[in-house]
């Protein structure tokens, strides 16, 4: 539609010019003494327009001719920039493809051409690190730090990441500390710091970071749970030789972080250190919880507690038995506790019930000791022989 409008407009203009020229009887008198020339006005106008166009064309030709060297230089410069940009893109692509030798070569070319020198140096550093060439890696990291101030944060992040991969966790933390002083800490930096503190065994720092990442919804819940569990296990292992510190630490662990493995490790550590009262409280709190998970391993430790009120423990275990009548470990624990209280009949009954559910070497040995105490050598030898045929559980 627009093209049609312009065609009609040009046709109308042409008709108007033709009519105007036909009706125009004027003339132009040119005097150049001693010459005089008389031409029609229409011809003069056409000649004048032709002269203007001719002068314009001549000026354009001169401009193009004298500006040709400059345009050639600009063209070459643009070609070089385009080629350098393509080389930089190739370096990035090759790095992600895993072709690190070629990526290093292309990044070196891009850096030499001045194309994003900071980023080119970072790509070269990463490629050198993947090729296990630490000297080149350090060389390009230094260039990345000095060539472009805008890539300083990226350089520190890459430095920390590569230090983590090389298990130089202290260097990773140093780089992240510099980053925090300049730009603060973001989620990716927190994740790198978490990995570094895990490597150094700084479990208190790991727990602090894990809680921060949970607030920012930066890690899946399954990963957070595993990170917390590993941290608590590490802290329990550090404090296993000091009952006071271990007890204080366990009391400070939040309820939602007391997973199955954490509770089991805590109960074992308390039992090993003689903190039977604390172990008893911990086990009873876990197994009495309505929504808690039943843990036979804790029941086994509970049956080995020798101090304190055995009668109360037996009553507690018998209450658990009503909910778990076929738990072989609970039956075995009750047999041990009844044996300590010299309840020989009940001890025999519970141990035999445990063997009926699941034959184990320990249950056979407990029954053998019981029959030895009751002066029933034939029954005792029978269970000693049976225990010898079973693997230790």
C-alpha positions in Angstrom: 0.0 0.0 0.0 2.8 2.4 0.9 4.6 1.6 -2.4 1.5 2.3 -4.4 1.0 5.6 -2.7 4.6 6.7 -3.5 4.2 5.6 -7.1 1.0 7.7 -7.5 2.7 10.6 -5.8 5.6 10.5 -8.2 3.3 10.2 -11.2 1.4 13.2 -10.0 4.6 15.2 -9.5 5.8 14.3 -13.0 2.5 15.4 -14.5 2.6 18.7 -12.6 6.2 19.4 -13.7 5.3 18.6 -17.3 2.3 20.9 -17.3 4.3 23.7 -15.5 7.1 23.4 -18.1 4.6 23.5 -21.0 2.9 26.6 -19.7 6.1 28.4 -18.7 7.1 30.8 -21.5 9.9 32.5 -19.5 13.5 32.8 -20.6 16.9 33.6 -19.0 19.3 36.1 -20.5 23.0 35.5 -19.8 25.4 38.3 -20.6 29.1 37.7 -20.8 30.5 40.7 -22.6 30.9 40.7 -25.5 28.6 37.6 -25.6 24.9 37.3 -24.9 22.9 34.1 -24.6 19.2 33.7 -24.3 17.8 30.3 -23.1 14.4 29.2 -22.0 13.8 29.0 -18.3 12.9 25.3 -18.5 16.3 24.5 -20.1 18.1 26.7 -17.5 16.5 24.9 -14.6 17.3 21.4 -16.1 20.9 22.5 -16.8 21.3 24.0 -13.3 20.0 20.8 -11.7 22.3 18.7 -13.8 25.3 20.9 -12.8 24.4 20.5 -9.1 24.2 16.7 -9.5 27.5 16.7 -11.4 29.2 18.7 -8.7 27.8 16.5 -6.0 28.9 13.4 -7.8 32.4 14.8 -8.3 32.7 15.7 -4.6 31.5 12.3 -3.6 34.0 10.7 -5.9 36.9 12.8 -4.4 35.7 12.0 -0.9 35.6 8.3 -1.6 39.0 8.4 -3.3 40.8 10.3 -0.6 39.0 8.4 2.2 39.9 5.0 0.8 43.1 4.3 2.9 41.2 5.1 6.1 38.3 2.8 5.2 40.8 0.1 4.3 42.4 0.5 7.8 39.0 0.4 9.5 38.0 -2.7 7.5 41.1 -4.5 8.4 40.7 -3.5 12.1 37.1 -4.7 12.0 38.1 -8.0 10.4 40.8 -8.5 13.1 38.2 -7.8 15.9 35.8 -10.2 14.3 38.4 -12.9 14.0 39.5 -12.3 17.5 36.0 -12.5 18.7 35.5 -15.8 16.9 38.7 -17.1 18.4 37.4 -16.2 21.9 34.1 -18.0 21.2 36.1 -21.0 20.0 38.1 -21.0 23.2 34.9 -21.0 25.3 33.3 -23.8 23.2 36.4 -25.9 23.3 36.7 -25.5 27.1 33.1 -26.8 27.6 33.8 -29.6 25.1 36.7 -30.8 27.2 39.3 -30.1 24.6 41.5 -28.3 27.0 44.7 -28.1 24.9 43.0 -26.4 22.0 41.0 -24.2 24.4 44.3 -23.0 25.9 45.7 -22.3 22.5 42.6 -20.3 21.4 42.5 -18.4 24.7 46.1 -17.4 24.3 45.4 -16.1 20.8 42.4 -14.1 22.0 44.4 -12.7 24.9 47.2 -11.7 22.5 44.6 -9.9 20.3 43.3 -8.0 23.3 39.8 -9.6 23.2 38.4 -9.6 26.7 41.9 -10.1 28.2 40.6 -10.9 31.7 38.1 -13.5 30.5 40.6 -15.0 28.1 43.1 -15.4 30.9 40.5 -17.1 33.1 39.7 -19.6 30.3 43.4 -20.3 29.8 43.8 -20.8 33.5 41.0 -23.3 33.7 42.2 -25.2 30.7 45.7 -25.3 32.1 44.3 -26.6 35.4 42.4 -29.3 33.6 45.6 -30.3 31.8 47.5 -30.4 35.2 50.0 -27.7 34.3 50.2 -25.7 37.5 52.8 -23.3 36.2 50.6 -22.2 33.3 47.6 -22.1 35.5 49.3 -19.7 37.9 50.6 -17.6 35.1 47.2 -17.1 33.6 45.6 -16.5 37.0 48.1 -13.7 37.6 47.2 -12.2 34.2 43.5 -12.4 35.0 44.0 -10.5 38.2 46.0 -7.7 36.5 44.7 -7.4 32.9 41.1 -6.4 33.7 39.9 -5.2 37.1 36.3 -6.2 36.3 37.2 -9.9 36.4 38.7 -9.7 39.9 35.7 -11.4 41.5 35.5 -14.1 38.8 39.3 -14.7 39.3 38.9 -15.2 43.0 35.9 -17.6 42.5 37.9 -19.6 40.0 40.9 -19.6 42.2 38.8 -20.9 45.1 37.2 -23.6 43.0 40.4 -24.9 41.6 42.0 -24.9 45.1 39.1 -27.0 46.4 39.6 -29.4 43.5 43.3 -29.7 44.4 42.3 -30.2 48.1 44.1 -27.0 49.1 41.3 -26.0 51.2 43.1 -23.3 53.2 44.0 -21.4 50.0 40.3 -21.7 48.9 39.2 -20.1 52.1 41.8 -17.3 51.7 40.5 -16.5 48.2 36.9 -16.5 49.4 37.8 -14.2 52.3 39.2 -11.7 49.8 36.1 -12.0 47.7 33.9 -11.3 50.8 35.9 -8.2 51.6 35.3 -6.8 48.2 31.8 -7.9 47.1 30.3 -9.9 50.0 29.3 -13.5 49.8 26.7 -14.9 47.4 25.3 -18.4 47.1 28.0 -19.8 44.8 30.7 -18.5 47.2 28.9 -20.0 50.2 28.9 -23.4 48.4 32.6 -23.2 47.7 33.2 -22.3 51.3 31.1 -25.2 52.5 33.3 -27.6 50.5 36.5 -26.0 51.8 35.4 -26.3 55.4 34.3 -29.9 54.9 37.8 -30.6 53.6 39.4 -29.0 56.6 37.1 -30.7 59.1 35.7 -27.4 60.4 32.4 -29.0 61.3 31.1 -26.0 63.3 31.7 -23.8 60.2 30.0 -26.4 58.0 26.9 -26.4 60.2 26.7 -22.6 60.2 27.0 -22.5 56.4 24.5 -25.3 55.9 21.9 -23.3 58.0 22.6 -20.2 55.9 22.1 -22.1 52.7 18.9 -23.6 53.9 17.5 -20.1 54.6 18.3 -19.1 51.1 16.9 -22.3 49.6 20.2 -22.9 47.9 20.6 -26.7 48.5 18.2 -29.6 48.2 16.9 -30.8 51.6 18.4 -34.3 51.0 21.9 -32.7 50.5 21.4 -30.4 53.6 20.4 -33.4 55.7 23.5 -35.3 54.6 25.8 -32.3 55.2 24.4 -31.8 58.7 24.7 -35.5 59.5 28.4 -35.6 58.4 29.1 -32.4 60.4 27.5 -33.8 63.6 29.3 -37.1 63.2 32.6 -35.2 62.8 32.0 -33.1 65.9 31.0 -36.2 67.9 34.2 -38.0 66.8 36.2 -34.9 67.9 34.7 -34.9 71.4 34.6 -38.7 71.9 37.4 -38.5 74.4 35.8 -35.9 76.6 32.4 -36.9 78.1 31.7 -33.4 79.4 32.2 -31.7 76.0 30.4 -34.5 74.2 27.4 -34.2 76.5 27.2 -30.5 76.2 27.4 -30.7 72.4 24.7 -33.3 72.2 22.4 -31.2 74.3 22.8 -28.3 71.9 22.0 -30.3 68.8 18.6 -29.1 67.5 15.8 -31.8 67.4 15.4 -31.6 63.6 19.1 -32.4 63.1 19.1 -35.5 65.3 19.0 -38.1 62.5 19.3 -41.8 62.9 23.1 -41.9 62.3 23.7 -39.0 64.6 21.8 -40.5 67.5 23.4 -43.9 67.0 26.9 -42.4 66.9 26.1 -40.2 70.0 24.8 -43.3 72.0 27.9 -45.3 71.1 30.2 -42.5 72.1 28.4 -42.0 75.4 28.4 -45.7 76.1 32.1 -46.0 75.3 32.9 -43.1 77.7 30.8 -44.5 80.5 28.1 -41.8 80.2 25.4 -44.4 80.6 22.9 -42.0 82.2 23.1 -39.6 79.2 23.0 -42.5 76.8 19.9 -43.9 78.5 18.1 -40.5 78.3 19.0 -40.1 74.6 17.9 -43.6 73.6 14.6 -43.4 75.6 13.8 -39.9 74.1 14.3 -41.3 70.6 12.5 -44.6 71.0 9.6 -43.0 72.9 8.9 -40.4 70.3 5.5 -41.0 68.7 6.7 -40.0 65.2 10.2 -41.3 65.7 11.8 -44.1 63.7 12.3 -47.4 65.5 16.0 -48.1 65.7 17.0 -51.7 66.8 20.7 -50.6 67.0 19.8 -48.2 69.8 18.0 -51.1 71.6 21.1 -53.2 71.4 23.1 -50.4 73.1 20.3 -50.0 75.7 20.6 -53.7 76.6 24.3 -53.3 77.4 23.8 -50.5 79.9 24.9 -51.9 83.2 24.6 -49.1 85.7 21.6 -47.4 87.1 18.1 -48.9 87.7 17.9 -52.1 85.7 14.4 -52.8 86.8 13.2 -49.5 85.3 15.0 -50.2 82.1 13.4 -53.7 81.9 10.0 -52.1 82.3 10.7 -49.5 79.6 12.0 -52.2 77.2 8.9 -54.4 77.9 6.7 -51.4 77.0 8.6 -51.1 73.7 8.1 -54.9 73.2 4.3 -54.5 73.0 4.8 -52.4 69.9 7.6 -54.5 68.4 7.0 -58.1 69.6 9.2 -59.6 66.8 12.3 -57.5 67.2 15.1 -60.0 67.9 17.5 -57.3 69.2 14.9 -56.0 71.7 14.3 -59.6 73.0 18.0 -60.1 73.3 18.4 -56.8 75.2 15.7 -57.9 77.6 17.4 -61.2 78.1 20.6 -59.5 79.0 19.0 -57.1 81.4 17.0 -59.8 83.1 20.2 -61.9 83.4 21.9 -59.0 85.3 18.9 -58.8 87.6 19.1 -62.6 88.2 15.7 -63.1 86.6 16.9 -66.4 85.2 13.6 -67.6 83.9 12.7 -64.4 82.1 16.2 -64.1 80.7 16.0 -67.6 79.3 12.5 -66.9 77.8 13.6 -63.7 76.1 16.8 -65.1 74.7 15.0 -68.2 73.3 12.4 -65.9 71.8 15.1 -63.8 70.2 16.7 -67.0 68.7 13.3 -68.1 67.4 12.9 -64.7 65.5 16.5 -64.6 64.3 19.4 -66.9 65.3 22.5 -65.0 66.2 25.8 -65.9 67.7 25.4 -63.4 70.5 22.0 -64.8 71.6 23.4 -68.3 71.6 26.4 -67.1 73.7 24.1 -65.3 76.2 22.1 -68.5 76.6 25.2 -70.6 77.0 26.5 -68.3 79.8 23.1 -68.4 81.4 23.1 -72.3 81.4 26.6 -72.3 82.7 25.5 -70.2 85.6 22.5 -72.5 86.2 24.9 -75.6 86.1 23.3 -77.0 83.0 26.4 -77.9 81.0 24.7 -79.9 78.3 22.4 -77.1 77.4 25.3 -74.6 77.6 27.5 -76.8 75.3 24.6 -77.0 72.8 24.5 -73.2 72.5 28.3 -72.9 72.4 28.4 -75.3 69.4 25.5 -73.4 67.7 27.2 -70.0 68.2 30.4 -71.4 66.6 28.5 -72.1 63.4 27.2 -68.6 63.1 29.0 -65.4 62.0 29.4 -62.7 64.6 26.6 -60.2 64.1 
